Amino acid sequence: MAKVRGAIVVDTVTCKGCSLCVESCPTDVIRLAAEVNAKGYNYAYMENPEACIGCANCAMVCPDSCITVYKVKVAEAV
């Protein structure tokens, strides 16, 4: 049986770098990028994707609905 973990996709164009997602993440997955988007904001990204549990806290607190959360099947090592 395959394991399931979480994954997020951040719309880096509309992200304002407010850090609410960073603060709400219980597994310390999300960080703000050193780079900026076209609007000059440091956007959010998954720094530690293996730790994502797909709880969706980040998507719930995002004021601009920039984050989509997915469940991803991970093949187990044999």
C-alpha positions in Angstrom: 0.0 0.0 0.0 1.4 3.4 -1.0 1.9 6.1 1.6 0.2 9.5 1.3 1.8 12.8 2.1 0.9 16.4 1.5 2.1 18.8 -1.1 1.3 22.5 -1.8 1.4 24.7 -4.8 1.8 28.4 -4.2 0.7 31.0 -6.8 3.9 33.0 -6.6 2.5 35.7 -8.8 -0.2 36.7 -6.3 1.6 35.8 -3.0 2.3 38.9 -0.9 4.7 37.2 1.5 2.6 37.8 4.6 4.1 34.8 6.3 0.8 33.6 7.8 1.3 30.2 6.0 4.8 29.9 7.5 3.5 30.5 11.0 0.6 28.2 10.6 2.6 25.2 9.3 2.9 22.6 12.1 5.8 20.7 10.4 7.9 23.7 9.4 7.6 23.1 5.6 7.0 26.6 4.3 9.5 29.4 4.0 9.6 32.7 2.2 11.9 32.8 -0.9 14.9 35.1 -1.0 13.8 36.0 -4.6 10.9 38.3 -5.2 7.9 38.1 -7.5 7.0 40.8 -10.1 5.3 42.8 -7.4 8.4 42.8 -5.2 7.2 40.3 -2.6 9.2 37.4 -1.2 6.8 34.6 -2.0 6.1 31.4 -0.1 7.5 28.0 -1.2 8.0 24.4 0.2 11.5 24.3 1.7 11.0 20.9 3.2 8.4 19.0 1.0 9.0 15.6 2.6 7.6 16.9 5.9 4.3 18.1 4.5 1.3 16.3 6.0 -1.3 18.0 3.9 -3.1 19.5 6.9 -4.2 22.6 4.8 -3.5 25.1 7.6 -1.5 27.2 5.2 -4.4 27.3 2.6 -6.9 28.2 5.3 -5.0 31.2 6.6 -3.9 32.6 3.3 -5.7 35.9 2.8 -5.3 35.8 -1.0 -6.0 32.1 -1.6 -2.6 31.6 -3.2 -2.1 28.0 -1.8 -3.6 24.8 -3.1 -3.0 21.6 -1.0 -2.8 18.1 -2.6 -2.4 14.6 -1.3 0.4 12.8 -3.1 0.9 9.0 -3.1 4.5 8.0 -2.3 5.8 4.6 -3.4 7.3 2.7 -0.5 10.8 1.4 -0.8 11.0 -2.3 -1.2 
